[in-house]
Amino acid sequence: MKGIIVAVNPNRVIGCMGDIPWHYSEDLKRFKKLTVGNTVIMGRKTWESLPIKPLPERRNIVITSQQIEGVECFKEIKKALAKSEGDVWFIGGAGIYEEALEYADKIDMTLVPDLVDEDGCVYFPKIPEDEWEEIMSKENEDNSKLIQKIFVRII
Ligand SMILES: NC(=O)c1ccc[n+]([C@@H]2O[C@H](COP(=O)([O-])OP(=O)(O)OC[C@H]3O[C@@H](n4cnc5c(N)ncnc54)[C@H](OP(=O)(O)O)[C@@H]3O)[C@@H](O)[C@H]2O)c1
């Protein structure tokens, strides 16, 4: 399984000024439940934004043209995937999501209600409707403000 996991607001914002402009423990709990024990692939800026790094109990991979000490790095997603086994989650940011839409078979999305001042924000790409089908949309069981959506690749 290769999945994308993301939290977005109604305008598809995923982050602003190097940070995530909302905080929901229920979303972090879901993120942990799905990713622990698996490989997580992220962009260099997402790596830099992590308060605790590496993310524990997961194989952390950073996509970057640089060499970063203390974490496994690859210059391209394709090369990282060639060296990965088991379930892989693409965890952001925008450039990773954009390219990962080609490789992923599933998107696990948390829709948050927060509208934000969009200066310096980055966005989740538009999901091509002819390639993906939404198979679930329901309230998060611990917080009804959050909507959990699952999309699967259909072609
Ligand atoms: N809401 C969410 O679920 C979520 C999840 C993750 C992150 N975020 C937020 O998103 C923001 C960070 O995302 P971002 O889009 O600015 O940066 P990012 O994708 O995390 O990192 C960008 C860097 O990663 C490398 N990179 C990204 N995509 C690549 C690709 N396809 N091929 C090769 N290299 C690639 C490049 O590194 P080099 O420049 O080193 O070559 C690029 O400069 C932060 O605000 C973070 O908090 C939100």
The ligand as a MOL file (V3000), in Angstrom:
LIG
                    3D

  0  0  0     0  0            999 V3000
M  V30 BEGIN CTAB
M  V30 COUNTS 48 52 0 0 0
M  V30 BEGIN ATOM
M  V30 1 N -1.3860 19.5640 6.8640 0
M  V30 2 C -0.5970 18.5260 6.6750 0
M  V30 3 O -1.0480 17.3610 6.6770 0
M  V30 4 C 0.8700 18.7540 6.4490 0
M  V30 5 C 1.7250 17.6720 6.2310 0
M  V30 6 C 3.0730 17.9320 6.0020 0
M  V30 7 C 3.5380 19.2390 5.9920 0
M  V30 8 N 2.6940 20.2430 6.2180 0 CHG=1
M  V30 9 C 3.1530 21.6370 6.1780 0
M  V30 10 O 3.6130 21.8820 4.8480 0
M  V30 11 C 4.6900 22.8220 4.8770 0
M  V30 12 C 5.9190 22.1910 4.2640 0
M  V30 13 O 5.6240 21.8190 2.9450 0
M  V30 14 P 6.3450 22.4490 1.6800 0
M  V30 15 O 5.5090 22.0980 0.5140 0
M  V30 16 O 6.6480 23.8780 1.9360 0 CHG=-1
M  V30 17 O 7.7410 21.6950 1.6790 0
M  V30 18 P 8.1500 20.1270 1.6190 0
M  V30 19 O 7.4790 19.4690 0.4580 0
M  V30 20 O 8.0170 19.5020 2.9460 0
M  V30 21 O 9.7120 20.3000 1.3380 0
M  V30 22 C 10.1260 20.9210 0.1400 0
M  V30 23 C 11.5040 20.3930 -0.1880 0
M  V30 24 O 11.4850 18.9680 -0.2360 0
M  V30 25 C 12.1710 18.5330 -1.4150 0
M  V30 26 N 11.1550 18.0410 -2.3430 0
M  V30 27 C 9.8090 18.1620 -2.2200 0
M  V30 28 N 9.1750 17.5250 -3.1970 0
M  V30 29 C 10.1230 16.9900 -3.9860 0
M  V30 30 C 10.0840 16.1830 -5.1570 0
M  V30 31 N 8.9390 15.7970 -5.7010 0
M  V30 32 N 11.2500 15.8110 -5.7070 0
M  V30 33 C 12.4240 16.1690 -5.1550 0
M  V30 34 N 12.5310 16.9220 -4.0030 0
M  V30 35 C 11.3880 17.3180 -3.4470 0
M  V30 36 C 12.9680 19.7470 -1.8710 0
M  V30 37 O 14.0890 19.7700 -0.9910 0
M  V30 38 P 15.5120 20.5030 -1.2710 0
M  V30 39 O 15.1910 21.9600 -1.4490 0
M  V30 40 O 16.2820 20.2220 -0.0140 0
M  V30 41 O 16.0860 19.8540 -2.4910 0
M  V30 42 C 12.0000 20.8730 -1.5380 0
M  V30 43 O 12.6030 22.1400 -1.4410 0
M  V30 44 C 4.8910 23.1790 6.3400 0
M  V30 45 O 4.1120 24.3390 6.6180 0
M  V30 46 C 4.3290 21.9730 7.0590 0
M  V30 47 O 3.9270 22.3050 8.3690 0
M  V30 48 C 1.3530 20.0420 6.4490 0
M  V30 END ATOM
M  V30 BEGIN BOND
M  V30 1 1 1 2
M  V30 2 2 2 3
M  V30 3 1 2 4
M  V30 4 1 4 5
M  V30 5 2 4 48
M  V30 6 2 5 6
M  V30 7 1 6 7
M  V30 8 2 7 8
M  V30 9 1 8 9
M  V30 10 1 8 48
M  V30 11 1 9 10
M  V30 12 1 9 46
M  V30 13 1 10 11
M  V30 14 1 11 12
M  V30 15 1 11 44
M  V30 16 1 12 13
M  V30 17 1 13 14
M  V30 18 2 14 15
M  V30 19 1 14 16
M  V30 20 1 14 17
M  V30 21 1 17 18
M  V30 22 2 18 19
M  V30 23 1 18 20
M  V30 24 1 18 21
M  V30 25 1 21 22
M  V30 26 1 22 23
M  V30 27 1 23 24
M  V30 28 1 23 42
M  V30 29 1 24 25
M  V30 30 1 25 26
M  V30 31 1 25 36
M  V30 32 1 26 27
M  V30 33 1 26 35
M  V30 34 2 27 28
M  V30 35 1 28 29
M  V30 36 1 29 30
M  V30 37 2 29 35
M  V30 38 1 30 31
M  V30 39 2 30 32
M  V30 40 1 32 33
M  V30 41 2 33 34
M  V30 42 1 34 35
M  V30 43 1 36 37
M  V30 44 1 36 42
M  V30 45 1 37 38
M  V30 46 2 38 39
M  V30 47 1 38 40
M  V30 48 1 38 41
M  V30 49 1 42 43
M  V30 50 1 44 45
M  V30 51 1 44 46
M  V30 52 1 46 47
M  V30 END BOND
M  V30 END CTAB
M  END
